[in-house]
Amino acid sequence: MKFIEGILLYVCIQEPARPYIGPEDPPNKPKEWKVSVAVTNEDQADAIEEFATGLQAKLSVKKFKADKFKETFKTDLPEGVSKAWVYTLRRSTELGKTGKPVPPQYAPKVFVMQGNTRLDITNEKLVGNGSTGKVSLEVFQRDNGKNSIYLKNVMVDTLKEYVKTSSNYEAGSEFDSEAEEAPAAPVKPAVPKGAAKPVKSAVKADDEDSDIPF
């Protein structure tokens, strides 16, 4: 099996995601590229399970009913579909335990087809939930004979582009507004030399307002 085809969800390739850190994982576990893909055909889900079992490899999969799927991913399953199997594939941004980053040419990428031409849109567009396409797989055999299945690339067939909300935030702008809102310090008028000092009124302000009925 070369790829899993379905509904694309949480495509984190342009911006790698922070990984889950388990009890046995190092606290500085590197970020990872991650993609989830929903399969709505039970026969296809069975075939994927057989593929992973044959390799003695584990695949992250979770089953969703239609209402829970919409609540979780903010997109609908196709009309008439009541459930989906969501597979999540990952790839570390570092090479094994070397601490070295994966070379750019081997990093996962996002493609679309334009006619017969394959276009790389990894750094141009963000793939939103509900897009459809294929997630290619890479099988890696370890020294102990066990296999792991990793994310390789994504081919988008139908793109629902995710557009980030614009922000007018500017670092430090809170100080500007504070300066604008702060009242100016009162300036005492200059008293000309030789001018008579003002005489204080013998009537208090409270007495002046005493005749007001409210």
Helices and strands as residue ranges (DSSP letters): E 3-17, E 32-39, H 42-55, E 60-65, H 66-73, E 83-92, G 104-106, E 110-114, E 117-120, E 126-127, E 131-141, E 147-158, E 161-162, H 173-181, H 205-208
